[in-house]
Every structure is written in structure tokens, then in C-alpha cells.
């Protein structure tokens, strides 16, 4: 496994960079593409291995569960993430059900945009000037203007939603795009194969409700802004870790280190990652128990480290081996 220097990674004090990298909510709300570009890319000759595992049932439960696959995805990428390695595409060809966080075919995208606006808006008549100091308001306005967004457009919006969206725009300025997201690519490929069923484990509204629970006090907002300016380096370094299959580096940088530095945020990591990891694991096992070969494709932050899906399955007796 490639060794990365964790000192290179910015240390996010809060959660938004991890969300932008590993959760499709912001990407879908910003850019609900129904068909992503062709992924020929400039990956290595043998393809990009990413974070991919083969899962086999416990020795005493082979009749109860079919074998399956896990792939930890990123939702904002570029052509250098492609082509995906042959084992990944061969596994997709043999898959009966592709499990993803959000199935974009479910629900109306226009309605999702309205829902995003509804959750993101401050109560009628209220603006960020009513909630934060003039200096914090100015910093928010400067951040949005730095990516070409008029400051007026965010004055009646909750800063959490502003900075999540800005993080995606920042990534796009670096040449990344939600249209190159790994999960979107796999979903589109699966839809070209009539024998594969795509199933979403969560809903857009459900993810919005999670985002709405993030801290929004002035200290938190300043932390989000700090992350926003650190985002380009984070995107690059985490992207390289993903491409080389270095799940340990991703876990340390996105989850473990931030929790060590800001232990007061542990409940939010539990809500956004660890609780959902358990429900994703349950959904994956349920699929396998129906004698179906299933591939679980969810954000890489849900797969790696202690309490990740791969770890939870191992603890339940499944054999989970990373494919490089």
C-alpha cells in the first residue's frame, strides 16, 4: 500500500470537507446530471484500483449469504480517476443489485432542488446579519464572491448549506466535478445492463435532515470557512489516497484526526458516519441474504477504518479482502 504523509493533509476542525468528498447530497443538489460523461480518462494502463473489496460469507453461512462487493466512492472527481480497474468492472458485470446512497432516478430533481432551498433558507425575514457578527458575515460574503457567487444570494441562507455548496464549486474550479463521481458512473453503467437493479439506501430528504443538524454557531461557521479555503489541497491529497487504495490515510485525515482534535464533534461524526455505516451494512447483508450478488457503492468515508462497513462485516464473520 502506498504510504502517504498525513502531515500533508489539512486538519479540518469540522465536517464539511468529509461530506463534500464522501456524501452525494451537495453534489446532487448543485448538479443533478442524469448522464455523466464517458469515462475514458487518463488513469493508469491497468485502471484505477480505488477502494474495492470482495466479500465472502462466513464459512458456516455460505447457504445464507451470496458473495458480494464493496466500493468506497468519491462524489467529486475528474478524468484521472478513470478508467476503473478491470476487477471493478468485472464485478459490476456479475452484480445483480447495485446499492448506492441515493438513487437519482428516484424522486423528481426539480422537487429535490426545492427541498434543498427549503432546508437551506433561514426563517422568513431573517438574514445572516441577524445571527453572526459583522466580521463573520463579511468572511462569508468574501468566500462566496471568491467563486463568482453574488453575496446577496446567500444572505438569507444557512451558512452550513452555503459552505457545502461552495466546497463543490471550489472543487469544480480545481477541475473536479460531480459528473465524474464514481457512484454516478457506476449507476449509469448499471442502468445500461438490464440485468442489474439499482437501489438507493437513503433519500435526499433524509440526508438533508442530517445536514440540518450540524452545528451552526459562530465558531462552527468560522471553522467551515477555514475548511473551504483548505479544500483544494484536501481534494488533491485525498484523491491520490483513493486512487491508490489507501483507506487508512483517508480515515485518518477525514475522520480520526478531526475527532482527536475536536472531540466535541464526535456526536456529529457518529450521526453522519458511524450510525449510517451500521444501516448500510444491514442493507448490504439483507441484499446478500436474498441470494443476490450485490455491490455496495457508498462514500469512501463509510467504508474505511474502525466502524466502517468493511470493519463491521469482518466483525460479523464475513471475509472482506481488498482487491488491488
C-alpha positions in Angstrom: 0.0 0.0 0.0 1.3 3.5 -0.9 2.4 5.4 2.2 1.2 9.0 2.5 2.5 11.6 4.8 -0.5 12.6 6.9 1.1 15.9 7.8 0.3 17.0 4.2 -3.4 16.8 4.9 -5.1 19.9 6.2 -6.8 19.2 9.6 -10.5 20.0 9.2 -12.0 21.1 12.5 -15.4 20.3 11.3 -17.2 18.0 8.9 -17.9 19.7 5.6 -14.9 18.6 3.6 -15.6 15.0 4.5 -19.3 15.5 3.5 -18.3 17.1 0.1 -15.9 14.3 -0.6 -18.0 11.3 0.5 -21.7 12.3 0.5 -23.6 12.9 -2.7 -26.1 15.4 -1.2 -24.3 18.6 -2.1 -23.2 17.3 -5.5 -26.7 16.2 -6.4 -28.3 19.4 -5.3 -25.8 21.5 -7.2 -25.5 19.5 -10.4 -28.3 16.8 -10.9 -26.8 15.3 -14.0 -28.8 12.4 -15.4 -25.9 11.1 -17.6 -22.3 11.6 -16.8 -19.5 12.0 -19.4 -17.8 9.0 -20.9 -15.0 7.8 -18.5 -12.0 7.1 -20.7 -9.8 9.3 -18.5 -6.1 9.3 -18.0 -5.8 6.6 -15.3 -3.0 4.0 -15.3 -2.9 1.5 -18.1 -4.4 -1.2 -15.8 -7.1 1.1 -14.5 -7.5 2.9 -11.2 -7.9 0.4 -8.3 -9.6 2.8 -5.8 -11.1 1.3 -2.7 -12.6 -2.0 -3.7 -13.2 -5.2 -1.7 -14.6 -8.7 -2.4 -16.9 -10.0 0.3 -17.5 -13.7 1.0 -19.9 -15.1 3.6 -18.8 -16.7 6.9 -17.8 -20.3 6.4 -20.8 -21.5 8.3 -23.2 -19.3 6.4 -22.5 -19.9 2.8 -26.0 -21.1 2.2 -27.4 -17.9 3.8 -25.5 -15.2 2.0 -24.2 -14.8 -1.5 -20.8 -13.3 -2.1 -20.7 -9.6 -2.9 -18.5 -6.5 -3.4 -17.8 -3.1 -1.7 -16.5 0.0 -3.3 -15.9 3.2 -1.4 -16.7 6.1 -3.8 -15.9 9.8 -4.1 -18.6 12.0 -5.4 -16.5 14.7 -6.9 -13.7 13.6 -9.3 -12.2 14.1 -12.7 -11.0 12.0 -15.7 -7.8 10.9 -13.8 -10.0 8.6 -11.7 -10.7 6.6 -14.8 -10.7 4.0 -16.3 -11.6 2.0 -13.2 -9.6 -1.2 -12.8 -10.8 -4.3 -14.6 -11.7 -6.2 -11.4 -14.2 -3.5 -10.5 -15.9 -3.5 -13.9 -15.9 -7.4 -14.0 -17.6 -7.3 -10.6 -20.2 -4.9 -11.8 -20.9 -7.2 -14.8 -21.6 -10.1 -12.3 -23.7 -8.0 -10.0 -27.5 -8.4 -9.5 -28.1 -5.3 -7.4 -26.1 -2.1 -7.1 -26.7 -0.5 -3.7 -26.0 3.3 -3.6 -26.7 6.0 -1.1 -29.1 7.9 -3.3 -30.7 6.6 -6.5 -31.0 9.7 -8.6 -33.8 8.1 -10.6 -36.0 8.2 -7.5 -37.8 11.4 -6.9 -38.0 14.5 -9.1 -34.9 16.6 -9.4 -36.8 19.8 -9.5 -38.5 18.8 -6.3 -35.1 18.0 -4.8 -33.9 21.5 -5.6 -37.0 23.0 -4.0 -36.3 20.8 -0.9 -32.7 21.9 -0.8 -33.9 25.5 -0.9 -36.5 24.9 1.8 -34.0 23.3 4.2 -31.2 25.8 3.4 -33.3 29.0 3.9 -33.3 30.9 7.1 -36.7 31.7 8.6 -38.6 34.4 6.6 -37.3 37.9 7.3 -34.0 36.6 8.9 -30.6 37.0 7.4 -27.1 36.0 8.4 -26.6 39.6 9.7 -29.1 38.8 12.5 -27.1 35.7 13.6 -23.5 36.5 13.2 -21.0 39.3 13.8 -20.3 41.7 11.0 -16.8 40.3 10.6 -18.2 36.7 10.2 -20.8 37.9 7.7 -18.0 39.7 5.7 -16.0 36.5 5.6 -19.0 34.5 4.3 -19.6 37.1 1.6 -15.9 37.1 0.6 -15.9 33.3 0.4 -18.9 33.2 -2.0 -17.6 36.1 -4.1 -14.3 34.2 -4.4 -16.0 31.5 -6.5 -18.1 34.0 -8.5 -21.3 33.8 -6.5 -23.1 37.1 -5.6 -23.0 37.8 -1.9 -26.7 38.8 -2.0 -27.6 35.2 -2.9 -26.5 33.7 0.5 -27.6 36.3 3.0 -30.9 34.5 3.7 -29.3 31.0 3.6 -28.0 28.9 6.5 -24.1 29.0 6.3 -23.8 25.2 6.6 -25.6 24.9 3.2 -23.7 27.8 1.8 -20.3 26.3 2.6 -21.2 22.8 1.4 -22.3 24.1 -1.9 -19.2 26.4 -2.1 -17.0 23.4 -1.4 -18.3 21.8 -4.5 -17.9 25.0 -6.6 -14.3 25.2 -5.2 -13.7 21.6 -6.3 -15.0 22.5 -9.8 -12.6 25.4 -10.0 -9.9 22.8 -9.4 -11.1 20.8 -12.4 -13.2 18.3 -10.4 -16.9 17.7 -11.0 -19.9 15.8 -9.6 -20.4 14.5 -13.1 -17.2 12.4 -12.6 -18.3 10.9 -9.3 -17.6 7.2 -9.0 -21.1 6.4 -7.8 -22.7 8.3 -10.6 -20.6 6.4 -13.1 -21.3 3.0 -11.6 -25.0 3.8 -11.5 -25.1 4.9 -15.2 -23.2 1.8 -16.2 -25.6 -0.4 -14.2 -28.6 1.2 -16.0 -27.1 0.1 -19.3 -27.3 -3.5 -18.1 -30.9 -4.5 -17.8 -30.0 -7.4 -15.5 -28.7 -5.1 -12.8 -31.1 -3.4 -10.4 -30.1 -0.1 -8.8 -31.4 0.5 -5.2 -30.9 3.6 -3.1 -30.4 3.0 0.7 -31.3 6.6 1.7 -33.4 9.5 0.5 -32.5 13.0 -0.5 -34.7 14.4 2.3 -33.2 12.1 4.8 -29.7 13.4 4.0 -30.9 17.0 4.1 -32.3 16.3 7.7 -28.8 15.1 8.7 -27.1 18.2 7.3 -29.7 20.4 9.1 -28.4 19.0 12.4 -24.8 20.2 12.0 -23.6 22.9 14.4 -24.3 26.5 13.2 -22.9 28.7 15.9 -20.4 31.4 15.0 -17.4 29.3 16.0 -18.6 26.5 13.7 -19.2 28.8 10.8 -15.7 30.2 11.1 -14.4 26.6 11.1 -16.4 25.8 7.9 -14.9 28.8 6.2 -11.4 27.7 7.2 -12.1 24.3 5.7 -13.4 26.0 2.5 -10.0 27.7 1.9 -8.2 24.4 2.7 -10.4 22.4 0.3 -8.2 22.3 -2.8 -5.3 20.7 -1.1 -7.6 18.3 0.7 -9.3 17.3 -2.6 -5.9 16.6 -4.3 -4.4 14.6 -1.4 -7.5 12.6 -0.6 -7.9 11.9 -4.3 -4.5 10.4 -4.5 -5.1 8.3 -1.4 -8.4 7.0 -3.0 -6.7 6.2 -6.3 -4.0 4.1 -4.6 -6.5 2.3 -2.3 -5.0 3.9 0.8 -8.1 3.7 3.0 -6.1 4.1 6.2 -4.9 7.6 5.1 -8.4 8.6 4.2 -9.8 7.5 7.5 -7.1 9.3 9.5 -7.4 12.5 7.6 -11.2 12.7 7.2 -12.4 11.2 10.5 -9.8 10.1 13.1 -7.6 13.2 13.2 -10.5 15.7 13.3 -12.2 13.8 16.1 -9.0 13.7 18.1 -8.5 17.4 17.6 -12.2 18.3 18.3 -13.7 15.6 20.5 -16.8 17.7 20.9 -17.7 16.9 17.3 -17.8 13.1 17.9 -21.6 13.1 18.2 -21.8 14.6 14.7 -19.4 12.1 13.2 -21.5 9.3 14.8 -24.6 10.7 13.3 -23.2 11.3 9.8 -20.9 8.3 9.5 -21.0 5.6 12.2 -24.8 5.2 12.6 -25.2 5.2 8.8 -22.4 2.7 8.4 -24.4 0.2 10.5 -27.6 0.8 8.5 -25.7 0.4 5.2 -24.1 -2.8 6.5 -27.6 -4.1 7.4 -28.9 -3.2 3.9 -26.0 -4.9 2.2 -26.4 -8.1 4.3 -30.1 -8.1 3.5 -29.4 -8.0 -0.2 -26.9 -10.8 0.1 -29.4 -12.9 2.1 -31.8 -12.9 -0.9 -29.2 -15.0 -2.8 -28.3 -12.0 -4.9 -24.8 -10.8 -5.8 -24.7 -7.3 -4.5 -22.3 -4.4 -4.8 -22.4 -1.6 -2.2 -21.1 1.6 -3.6 -21.2 4.4 -1.0 -18.9 7.2 0.1 -15.4 6.0 1.0 -15.7 7.6 4.4 -18.3 4.9 5.2 -16.1 2.0 4.2 -12.8 2.7 5.9 -11.4 2.5 9.4 -12.8 1.1 12.7 -16.6 1.2 12.5 -16.6 1.3 8.7 -18.7 -1.1 6.6 -15.7 -3.3 5.9 -14.8 -3.5 9.5 -18.4 -4.2 10.6 -18.7 -7.1 8.2 -15.4 -8.6 9.3 -16.6 -8.5 12.9 -19.7 -10.4 11.8 -17.6 -13.2 10.3 -17.5 -12.1 6.6 -14.3 -12.4 4.7 -13.5 -8.9 3.3 -10.4 -8.7 1.1 -9.3 -5.5 -0.6 -8.6 -6.0 -4.3 -5.7 -4.1 -5.7 
